[in-house]
Amino acid sequence: MSEIRPLHRLFGLSWIDFFRDTPVAVETELDLSLKQQFIDLVLIRKGPGPLPRPLPDGFEDLAAHNLLTFKSHQEALDAWALWELVGHFVNYRKQASPSWDDLLPENDFRLFGVCARYPQKLAQQMPLT
């Protein structure tokens, strides 16, 4: 945002004051768009009705917006990759919506993690179903 909102500015100033003379730095309204981030694939459903061909397993219930992360045999589909996918979802939802005050409903979105090999590290971090 180019213009800091008044309550956000006061909130930030209160933390700056709180941490004065401590080893904690406070950054307000930090622009996180400095590094480009890429989502591997977005499938946008343009209309209702059946699709002309069967979809791969797990993709049967496409939403209006479907975000996919792909990990090759050289990359791990782990918890960090899923956190990254959730971050992409938040950013994409804001951009795809009419405005930040009128976000598209969450059920208009699906998130998919696709990997070329079994996600061993992820299976150790959480139960897979």
Disulfide bonds with the S-S distance in Angstrom:
none
